[in-house]
Structure formats: C-alpha cells, structure tokens
Amino acid sequence: MNDIVDNETTQTSIDQDDSTPETETGETQIGEDSPGSSPEEASMEDLMDLYEESFKRFAEGEVVTGRVISVDKDHVLVDIGYKSEGQIRINEFRDEQGQINVQTDDKVEVMVEWWDDENEVVVLSKEKAEKVKVWEEIKKAYEADEPIEGVIASRVKGGFSVDIGVNAFLPGSQADLRPVRNLDEMVGKTYKFKILKFNRKRSNIVLSRRVILETERESKRTATLASIHEGKVIEGTIKNITEYGVFVDLGGVDGLLHITDISWGRVKHPSELFSVGDEISVKILNLDLERERVSLGMKQLTPDPWTTAAEKYAIGSRVAGRVVSLTDYGAFVELEEGIEGLIHVSEMSWTRKVRHPNKVVSVGEAVEALVLDIKPENRRISLGMKQAVPNPWDVISDKYPVGTTIEGKIKNITDFGLFIGIDEGIDGLVHISDLSWTKRIKHPSEIFKKGDTVQAIVLEIDKDNERFSLGVKQLQADPWDTVAQRYEVGKEITGTVTNVTDFGVFVELEEGIEGLVHVSEISKEKIKTPVGMFNVADEIKARVMNINSEERRIGLSIKRLEMESDEEYLSDYVSNMAPATSTFGEILRENLQEKLNED
C-alpha cells in the first residue's frame, strides 16, 4: 500500500473548461451547449470528456468525499464518483457502544487504500481519512502557533500520553506551572496544549500545557496589577498552604494571606480551614508593585470583636465557651471567634490545688465561667471557673459543726498526719498528735494505710485558710483525766523501763502512761547519770511523787522507797530492844529523825 500523502491529496485529472457544468458526482452533463460554442464543438468536447473520464482513477492514499449507496452486515458501499465505488469495513462505522451510525445517502470522507483495476475493486477507509484530516489540522495548528485540545489518556515514562486525534507526548515538566504531586489526577481530563514539536513521518508530536498556562497567567497578571489597590476586596484561589499562611492566586499575581490575618480567632494551621483550590474573598492590605508583593487579609472583612467586648462581657457576667488551648498556668477559652479568655489554675477549683489545667479540663470541652476582669486595649479577659459554682467552704461549717463525728476514706498519708475525704474537694487533716492519747507514733503509716475508712471528730474549721482539722483520739476519753485517781501521790507502783537518759529513767505504768524517775530520785547516793544502771524492759518499783495531768507528767522516786525501807528497819530495831534503853540509842534515834526531817 502506498504511503499516506502528507498534506494534500494527489489527483490525476485532465484540465477541464471551467464553463463545463458538472453533476454533484463530478460527471459532465452531456447535451447542454456551452455558451459561446457551436453545437458541433460542444458535442465533441463532451465526447472527449467521457473518453478521458473512462481512464480516470483516484490515487491510492487520496482522501475524497463519497456518498453511501448501501449498507450490509460486513461492508458499506460508497460512491466516490467517476463511476467508482468502494467498500469500507462496517466496523469503521461502529460507535463506542457498538452501534452502526451510518445510513444510505450519508456523505463521508474516505481514503483510497487500494485500487484493483482487473477485478474493479476499490478498498476505502473512513478511519484513515479521519487520521489524515487530523494530521492536517495538527500541522495547521503547529504552523499557526495555535493551541489544540486533547485528552490525557495515560501516564507514560517521563510524562503523559495525550489523545489529540493521534497519540502525542506531554512531558511531565510541561504538564503544569508547578510540579504535579499526584499525576494520576490529570488522567482522563481535557486540556488545551501547544505543539512544541511536530514530525509526521516519525509520528512524533510533543505538547506543552505549561506554555498555555504561562500565557494565560501573564495576561491575567497584567490585568490584575492594573486593577488592584490597597483596600480592595478581591476573589482568589488558594494555590499553596504553609504553616505560616496561604498563597492566593489573584489572577496571575500571588498574594500572601498570613496566618495572623486569617481570623480574629486562633488558627493553629491554615490547613484546618482551607484546601488547595478553594475560592476565597480577601482584602488587599499592602501592595508593592515594584517587588510584586501583595499582603492579604481575611479577618479584616469583618469587624474586630474586641471593639464591643467590654459591653458584651461585663465584669461579673456569666459566660460559656470552649477550651481551645492549655498551658502550665491555665486554660484559654474561646467565647466567640476572635475573643478568648484565660482561666488561671488558681481560679479553677475552690477546694483542689490544681497543678496543671489538664487535671480539670481538656481541649474542646465546653465550660462556664465568670468574667473577673477585662482589658479590651490589651485584648485580655480573665475568667474564673470556680466562681461559677458555690464555694463549699461557705457551707461546710453548717454541714459539719465542730464536734460532729464524720466517716471517710484516707486519701493520703504524710509524715505529719492523715488526709480524710469529707466532701467533694474537701479533705480533713488528722494531725499525728491527734491519732492517739497514749501511743507514741513515729509515722501514721504504722497504724493506717491509704484507702482505710476511719471515723474522726471535727475539731476546727478555718474557712479563711481552708483548713479542716479532725481528731481520731478524741473519739475516746483522755486517760490522763483519771490518772490522778489511778495513781495517787505516795502510791508504790511497778513499771517497765522504756527509755534511759542522762537526766532520768522513763517508766511505763500502763499503755501510754509513763512516769519519770529523775536522776536525783534514783538513789540516796549522788548519781551523775543512770545510763548503764538500767536497761529498757527492766522492771522496777518506785513511789509516785507528783502528778500533772495537764502537762501529762508523773514524777516517780526509787530513792524514797529505799529511805522508807531504812526507816522501817530502824523502827523495827528500836521497838525490839529492852526497856532499859541506853542513852546512846535515844540519841541515835533522835539524830535519825532529824535527818529525815531535813530531807
């Protein structure tokens, strides 16, 4: 088969007189005289035309227009003139759904594929004729530097395959003004392209969409720069998003909408509000034509809410908001777009010592608070969350009067006592000194553990300092109140040594009740220290010398017992002597009595 002719169809014909009329099929009508010719001349010309036409044929590869004269299940018969009829495969007339879209008398452009004079067979092709026409249109667009439309068919190495009637190549770098992140998004879409390279022999066409976009952008840019000015409100398209703002295409000119100018409220990241491709309205804040820099604002399209904040949020008014941020020192609450108030950790609870706001609230949580202070000039509002609820310390003394017995669980144990949960957010302290009347407790954990349920008596409520004092030992009578009845002065007792010091010996009379034998009361002999004379757990006898219940002290004496024993021994000795007592005995007794009196 001959190669397809590049630009023009080749057709062999004999020059005809322009005055000779032809039929629609190109046949010369016979029997009509041409003006200015005699009948004999006209008849001769007609015969010559018929003779020449009998030898006329179309060249293979030529594109001609024909008329459909019949359609069967396999072929479509087309009359291409000059007594020539050709066949086209029926499949060339099927559409995408498989339907035949041709009828008798339809005019179609076809290409002569093959001509068989012997068998008088002409094979035609509608598809190849269309391709020839497409190539001609492509060449025309290329030479005229005009854009051509096509559909991106698929991704290929280095770019895309584009259907413009024939396959063409679109390099990835020429697909857009900026690198395309997701190339698959472009597949199947229709765009306009400029032809960069054209070679029909090699079937090589290179396209560019970027050149089209650059031309359009430059045109828009010139128009935009001529029309914009500071203060103008303009529509734009978001083309890029960063952490500090968004870049907006205003029409060939990019402007920066800084994150601080997006909203009167708090914006963590512009991507929370925008997506690439969004259409937005912005106000031009600053314009530098020389450097082509444009600063944009969005919040400036609405009034500043702080201008009326003092009236809307008066001191003492109750407000509702949403927690938008937490810091070590408090929580920021959004009351409305652009207005936030701070709840300091000290204003979160009447009863709890809040170390961090996340122990009380969380981001996104709805809260109620009271306005404590407002300074619109500084854009600050101080809020109190605890002020929105009654202070439990105002009613706790009425609920638990002094002397009331309460029951609660131990929430914490420290070196100095126990904290017992009493009411919501209120803990009572049982000091270590109020745990027992008699036991010496080094640490409360010796007796109690966290979570134990205990009873205690309310001793004192200090509302101003928010202190609630409890006592456990007060549930029982103080044994020292009756110690004077149990241990009368002069009574001989037996006890156990609990401690030996330089100044005396401590003796336990009963559980929790101790007496002290001072070093001066240990012996008739002068002793510097009792250390070494007694051991802990030794059992000793002593005489009760004095009792001070208020100071919880009992004075004991071992020396008195020894002296009383000596006096009893002397008394027995004297009474057992004969009546004729010598003067020496009397003198001795008198001296002994004097000594006792001196002591």
C-alpha positions in Angstrom: 0.0 0.0 0.0 1.3 3.4 -0.8 2.3 5.8 1.9 -0.4 8.3 3.0 0.1 11.6 1.4 1.3 14.2 3.9 -0.7 17.3 3.4 -2.6 17.3 0.1 -4.4 14.7 -1.9 -3.0 13.7 -5.3 -5.5 13.5 -8.0 -4.8 12.9 -11.7 -7.2 14.7 -14.0 -7.4 16.3 -17.4 -7.9 20.0 -17.2 -11.5 20.9 -18.0 -13.1 24.1 -19.2 -14.4 26.0 -16.2 -17.6 26.6 -18.2 -18.4 22.9 -18.4 -21.1 22.1 -15.9 -20.8 19.0 -13.7 -23.1 16.9 -11.7 -22.7 16.6 -7.9 -20.7 13.4 -8.6 -18.3 15.3 -10.9 -19.8 13.8 -14.1 -20.0 16.2 -17.1 -23.6 16.7 -18.3 -24.0 15.9 -22.0 -26.5 17.6 -24.3 -26.2 21.1 -23.0 -24.4 23.6 -25.2 -21.7 25.7 -23.6 -22.3 29.4 -24.1 -20.3 30.8 -27.0 -19.8 27.3 -28.6 -21.5 25.7 -31.6 -23.4 22.5 -31.1 -20.8 20.6 -33.0 -18.0 21.8 -30.8 -19.9 21.1 -27.6 -20.7 17.6 -28.7 -17.1 16.9 -29.5 -15.9 18.2 -26.1 -18.4 16.1 -24.2 -17.3 13.0 -26.1 -13.7 13.9 -25.2 -14.5 14.3 -21.6 -16.3 11.0 -21.5 -13.4 9.3 -23.1 -10.8 10.8 -20.7 -13.1 10.1 -17.8 -13.1 6.4 -18.7 -9.4 6.4 -18.0 -9.6 8.5 -14.8 -9.0 7.0 -11.4 -8.0 8.1 -7.9 -4.5 7.6 -6.5 -4.0 5.3 -3.5 -3.8 7.3 -0.3 -6.0 10.1 -1.7 -8.8 11.5 0.5 -12.1 12.1 -1.2 -15.7 12.7 -0.4 -18.2 10.0 -1.3 -21.9 9.0 -0.9 -23.1 5.9 0.9 -25.2 3.9 -1.5 -25.7 0.7 0.5 -25.0 -0.8 3.9 -24.8 -4.6 4.6 -23.6 -6.6 7.6 -20.0 -6.6 6.5 -19.4 -3.5 4.3 -20.6 -0.1 3.4 -20.6 0.7 -0.3 -19.6 4.3 -1.1 -19.8 6.1 -4.5 -16.7 8.3 -4.8 -17.5 9.5 -8.4 -16.1 8.9 -11.8 -18.1 5.6 -11.9 -16.1 4.4 -8.9 -17.5 2.6 -5.9 -15.5 1.4 -3.0 -16.0 -0.8 0.1 -15.4 0.2 3.7 -15.5 -2.3 6.6 -18.6 -2.0 8.6 -16.6 -1.9 11.9 -15.3 1.6 11.0 -18.8 2.9 11.5 -19.4 1.4 14.9 -19.5 3.9 17.8 -18.2 3.2 21.4 -21.4 1.4 22.2 -21.1 -0.9 19.2 -24.0 0.7 17.2 -23.8 1.3 13.4 -24.0 5.1 12.8 -24.3 5.3 9.0 -27.2 5.4 6.6 -27.7 5.4 2.9 -27.0 8.8 1.2 -24.7 9.9 4.1 -21.7 11.8 2.8 -18.4 10.6 4.2 -14.7 11.4 3.8 -12.7 8.3 2.9 -9.2 7.4 1.8 -8.4 5.2 -1.2 -6.5 2.3 0.3 -6.2 0.0 -2.7 -7.4 0.0 -6.3 -7.8 -3.3 -8.3 -8.4 -2.4 -12.0 -8.7 -6.1 -13.1 -11.3 -7.0 -10.5 -12.7 -3.5 -10.4 -12.4 -3.4 -6.7 -11.8 -0.2 -4.6 -11.0 -0.6 -0.9 -11.7 2.6 1.1 -11.1 3.6 4.8 -13.0 6.1 6.8 -10.7 5.9 9.8 -7.5 6.6 7.8 -9.3 9.5 6.2 -10.0 10.9 9.6 -6.4 10.5 10.7 -5.2 12.3 7.5 -7.6 15.1 8.4 -6.3 15.2 12.0 -2.7 15.4 10.8 -3.6 18.2 8.6 -5.3 20.1 11.5 -2.3 19.4 13.7 0.1 20.8 11.1 -2.1 23.8 10.6 -2.2 24.5 14.4 1.6 24.0 14.6 2.3 26.4 11.8 -0.2 29.0 13.0 1.1 28.6 16.6 -2.4 27.9 17.8 -3.5 25.7 20.8 -5.0 22.3 20.2 -7.4 20.4 22.5 -6.8 16.9 23.8 -7.4 14.3 26.5 -4.7 12.9 28.7 -5.0 9.2 28.0 -2.5 7.7 30.4 0.8 8.1 32.3 3.9 7.0 30.5 7.6 7.2 31.4 8.5 10.9 31.8 5.0 12.3 31.3 1.7 11.5 29.7 0.2 10.1 26.5 -2.3 12.6 25.1 -5.1 11.9 22.6 -5.4 14.7 20.1 -6.8 12.5 17.4 -3.5 10.8 17.3 -1.2 10.0 20.2 1.1 12.8 21.4 3.6 13.1 24.2 3.3 15.6 27.1 6.4 15.7 29.3 5.8 15.9 33.0 7.6 19.2 33.3 5.2 20.7 30.7 2.0 19.5 32.4 1.6 22.4 34.8 3.2 25.6 36.1 4.5 23.7 39.1 5.4 20.1 39.6 2.3 17.9 39.9 2.2 15.9 43.1 -0.4 13.4 42.0 0.0 12.7 38.3 -2.9 10.3 38.2 -5.4 13.1 38.9 -4.7 14.5 35.4 -5.5 11.3 33.6 -8.8 11.4 31.7 -9.1 15.3 31.8 -9.3 17.5 28.7 -6.9 20.4 28.4 -5.5 22.8 25.7 -2.0 22.3 24.6 0.6 24.0 22.5 2.5 21.9 19.9 6.3 22.1 20.7 7.5 19.6 18.1 5.8 18.1 15.0 7.1 15.3 12.8 4.5 13.3 10.9 6.9 10.9 9.2 8.0 9.7 12.7 4.6 10.2 14.2 6.2 12.4 16.8 4.3 15.2 18.5 5.5 16.9 21.7 2.9 19.0 23.6 3.1 21.6 26.4 0.3 22.7 28.7 2.6 24.9 30.7 3.2 27.3 27.8 -0.6 27.8 27.6 -0.9 28.4 31.3 2.1 30.8 31.4 0.5 32.9 28.6 -2.8 32.9 30.4 -1.2 33.9 33.7 0.8 36.7 32.1 -2.3 38.1 30.5 -4.2 37.8 33.8 -1.3 39.2 35.7 -1.2 42.4 33.6 -4.9 42.9 34.0 -4.8 42.2 37.8 -1.9 44.6 38.5 -3.7 47.3 36.6 -6.9 46.9 38.7 -5.9 46.1 42.2 -5.2 48.6 45.0 -4.9 48.6 48.8 -8.3 48.1 50.5 -9.9 46.3 47.5 -11.8 43.1 48.2 -11.0 40.5 45.6 -11.7 36.9 44.8 -8.7 34.4 44.7 -7.8 30.8 44.5 -5.7 29.1 47.1 -2.7 27.6 45.4 -0.4 26.7 48.3 -0.7 26.2 52.1 2.2 26.6 54.6 2.4 26.7 58.4 2.6 30.5 58.3 -0.2 31.2 55.8 -1.6 30.6 52.4 -0.7 31.8 49.0 -3.6 33.0 46.9 -3.7 33.4 43.1 -5.5 36.7 42.4 -5.2 36.2 38.7 -1.6 35.9 37.6 -0.5 37.6 40.8 0.1 35.7 44.1 -0.7 37.3 47.4 0.2 36.0 50.9 -2.6 35.6 53.5 -0.7 35.4 56.7 -2.0 33.1 59.4 -2.5 36.1 61.8 -4.8 37.7 59.2 -7.0 34.7 58.5 -9.3 35.1 61.5 -9.8 37.2 64.6 -9.7 33.9 66.5 -7.0 31.3 67.0 -5.7 29.3 63.9 -3.3 26.5 64.6 -2.6 25.7 61.0 -4.2 27.1 57.8 -4.9 23.6 56.6 -7.6 23.4 59.3 -9.6 25.9 57.3 -8.5 25.7 53.7 -7.6 23.3 50.9 -5.7 23.9 47.7 -8.1 25.1 45.1 -10.6 26.8 47.4 -12.1 30.1 46.2 -11.9 32.8 48.9 -12.6 36.5 49.3 -9.7 38.6 50.7 -8.8 42.2 51.3 -5.6 43.8 50.0 -3.7 45.1 53.0 -0.4 46.1 51.4 0.7 46.3 47.7 4.3 46.6 46.5 4.1 46.8 42.7 7.9 47.1 42.2 8.5 43.8 44.0 5.1 42.4 43.1 4.3 41.6 46.7 0.7 41.6 47.9 -0.3 41.2 51.6 -3.8 39.9 52.1 -6.3 39.8 54.9 -9.4 37.8 55.5 -10.4 38.8 59.1 -10.4 42.4 58.0 -13.6 41.7 56.1 -15.5 41.6 59.5 -15.4 44.0 62.4 -12.9 43.4 65.3 -14.9 41.7 68.0 -12.8 43.4 70.7 -14.4 46.8 69.9 -17.6 45.7 71.7 -16.2 43.1 74.1 -16.4 45.4 77.2 -20.2 45.7 76.7 -20.8 42.0 75.9 -18.6 40.6 78.6 -19.0 42.8 81.6 -17.2 42.0 84.9 -19.3 39.6 86.9 -21.3 38.2 84.0 -21.6 34.5 83.4 -20.2 33.2 80.1 -19.9 29.9 78.2 -17.1 28.9 75.9 -14.9 26.1 74.6 -11.4 25.3 75.8 -9.0 25.8 72.8 -5.6 25.7 74.5 -3.8 24.6 77.7 -0.7 25.9 79.3 1.1 25.3 82.6 -0.6 28.3 84.1 -4.2 28.0 82.8 -6.7 27.3 80.1 -7.7 29.6 77.2 -11.4 29.6 76.5 -12.9 30.8 73.2 -16.0 32.9 74.0 -16.6 33.7 70.3 -14.5 33.9 67.2 -11.6 36.2 68.0 -12.2 36.6 71.7 -10.5 34.3 74.2 -10.3 34.4 78.0 -7.8 32.9 80.4 -8.9 30.7 83.4 -5.8 30.7 85.7 -5.2 27.4 87.5 -5.9 29.2 90.8 -9.4 30.1 89.6 -10.4 26.5 88.6 -11.4 25.0 91.9 -12.4 26.2 95.4 -11.0 23.1 97.0 -8.4 21.4 94.8 -4.8 22.6 94.4 -4.6 22.4 90.6 -1.1 21.8 89.4 -2.0 21.7 85.7 -5.2 22.6 84.0 -5.4 19.2 82.2 -6.4 17.8 85.6 -9.6 19.7 85.4 -10.4 20.5 81.7 -9.4 19.3 78.3 -9.2 20.9 74.8 -12.6 21.1 73.2 -14.5 20.9 76.4 -17.4 23.3 77.0 -17.1 25.3 80.3 -18.9 28.0 82.2 -17.1 30.8 83.9 -17.5 34.3 85.4 -15.7 37.4 84.0 -13.3 38.5 86.6 -11.6 41.3 84.6 -11.5 42.6 81.1 -9.0 44.8 79.3 -10.0 45.3 75.6 -7.0 47.5 74.9 -4.8 44.5 75.7 -7.2 42.0 74.3 -7.4 40.1 77.6 -10.2 38.7 79.6 -9.7 37.0 83.0 -12.2 34.2 83.8 -13.0 32.2 86.9 -14.4 28.8 86.7 -14.8 28.1 90.4 -16.8 31.3 90.8 -19.5 29.8 88.6 -20.3 27.3 91.4 -20.9 27.9 95.2 -17.8 27.8 97.4 -18.2 24.7 99.5 -16.2 26.3 102.3 -19.1 28.8 102.8 -21.4 26.0 103.9 -19.1 23.3 105.3 -19.2 24.7 108.8 -23.0 24.4 108.8 -22.9 20.9 107.3 -20.2 19.7 109.7 -20.2 21.7 113.0 -17.3 21.3 115.5 -17.8 18.1 117.5 -19.5 16.2 114.6 -18.3 12.7 114.1 -17.6 12.0 110.4 -16.5 8.9 108.5 -14.3 8.9 105.4 -11.6 7.2 103.5 -7.9 8.0 103.9 -6.8 9.8 100.7 -3.3 10.5 101.7 -0.7 9.8 104.4 2.1 12.1 105.2 4.7 12.4 108.0 2.5 14.8 109.9 -0.9 13.1 109.6 -3.8 11.7 107.6 -5.9 13.4 105.0 -9.5 12.1 105.0 -12.0 12.8 102.2 -15.0 14.6 103.7 -16.9 16.3 100.9 -16.5 17.0 97.2 -13.0 18.5 97.0 -12.6 19.0 100.8 -10.2 16.9 102.8 -9.8 16.9 106.6 -6.4 16.6 108.3 -5.9 14.3 111.3 -2.6 15.5 112.8 -0.3 12.8 114.1 -0.7 14.3 117.6 -4.4 13.6 117.4 -4.2 10.0 116.5 -3.8 8.6 120.0 -3.9 9.8 123.6 -1.2 7.5 124.8 0.8 5.9 121.9 4.0 7.4 120.7 3.5 7.3 116.9 6.6 8.0 114.7 4.6 7.8 111.4 0.9 7.4 110.8 1.5 4.5 108.4 2.4 2.4 111.5 -1.4 2.3 112.2 -3.2 3.3 109.0 -3.0 2.7 105.3 -4.3 4.6 102.3 -7.9 3.7 101.5 -8.9 2.7 105.1 -12.2 4.0 106.3 -11.9 5.8 109.6 -14.0 7.9 111.9 -12.9 11.2 113.4 -14.3 14.2 115.2 -14.4 17.7 113.7 -12.1 19.8 115.8 -11.8 23.1 113.9 -12.8 24.6 110.6 -10.8 27.6 109.3 -12.7 28.9 106.3 -10.2 31.7 105.5 -7.3 29.4 105.3 -9.4 26.5 104.0 -8.4 24.1 106.8 -10.5 21.3 108.2 -9.0 19.7 111.4 -10.0 16.3 112.6 -9.2 14.1 115.6 -9.3 10.3 116.0 -8.2 10.1 119.6 -11.0 12.4 120.6 -13.4 9.6 120.0 -12.3 8.1 123.3 -11.9 9.7 126.8 -8.4 11.0 127.7 -6.9 8.5 130.1 -4.9 11.4 131.7 -8.2 12.8 133.0 -8.4 10.0 135.6 -4.7 9.2 136.1 -4.7 11.0 139.4 -7.3 8.6 140.7 -5.5 5.6 139.5 -2.1 6.7 140.7 -2.3 8.6 143.9 0.7 10.5 145.2 2.7 8.3 147.5 1.5 5.1 145.9 4.0 2.4 145.2 4.0 1.3 141.6 5.7 -1.3 139.4 6.6 -0.4 135.9 8.8 -1.2 132.9 11.7 0.9 131.8 11.0 2.4 128.3 13.9 4.8 128.0 17.1 5.7 129.8 18.5 9.2 129.5 21.2 11.3 131.3 18.5 13.1 133.3 16.4 10.1 134.3 14.6 6.9 133.6 11.2 6.7 131.9 8.9 4.0 133.3 5.6 2.8 131.7 2.9 2.4 134.2 0.3 1.3 131.7 -0.1 1.5 127.9 0.6 5.1 127.0 1.1 6.3 130.6 4.7 6.9 131.6 6.4 8.4 134.6 9.9 9.8 135.0 12.4 8.9 137.7 14.7 11.9 137.8 18.4 11.2 138.3 18.1 12.8 141.7 15.4 10.3 142.7 17.2 7.2 141.8 19.4 6.6 144.8 20.5 8.1 148.1 23.9 8.3 146.7 24.7 11.1 144.3 24.5 9.8 140.7 25.6 11.8 137.6 23.7 9.6 135.1 21.6 6.5 135.3 22.9 5.3 131.9 24.4 1.8 132.5 22.4 1.3 135.7 19.1 0.3 133.9 18.1 -1.3 130.7 15.0 -1.0 128.6 12.4 -3.5 129.7 13.8 -3.7 133.2 11.0 -3.9 135.8 11.4 -1.5 138.7 9.5 -0.3 141.7 9.0 3.4 142.5 7.0 5.8 144.6 4.6 8.3 143.0 5.9 11.7 144.0 3.6 14.1 141.9 1.1 14.2 139.0 0.5 17.0 136.5 -2.4 15.9 134.3 -2.4 19.0 132.1 1.2 18.6 131.2 0.9 14.8 131.2 3.7 14.2 133.7 4.1 11.8 136.6 7.1 12.1 138.9 8.5 8.9 140.4 11.2 8.1 143.0 13.2 5.0 143.7 15.2 6.7 146.4 12.1 7.3 148.6 11.4 3.6 148.7 15.0 2.9 149.8 14.8 5.6 152.5 11.4 4.3 153.7 12.9 0.9 153.9 15.8 2.1 156.1 13.4 3.9 158.4 11.2 0.9 158.8 14.2 -1.2 159.5 15.4 1.2 162.3 11.9 1.4 163.7 11.7 -2.3 164.0 15.2 -2.4 165.6 14.3 0.1 168.3 11.0 -1.5 169.1 12.6 -4.9 169.6 15.2 -3.5 172.1 14.9 -4.0 176.1 13.2 -1.2 178.2 16.5 -0.1 179.7 17.5 1.6 176.6 20.8 3.3 176.8 21.1 7.0 176.3 23.1 6.3 173.1 20.1 4.6 171.5 17.9 7.5 172.1 20.5 9.9 170.8 20.8 7.8 167.7 17.0 7.7 167.1 16.8 11.5 167.6 19.6 12.0 165.1 17.9 9.8 162.5 14.6 11.6 163.0 16.3 15.0 162.4 17.9 13.7 159.2 14.5 12.6 157.9 13.0 15.9 158.7 15.8 17.7 156.9 15.1 15.6 153.8 
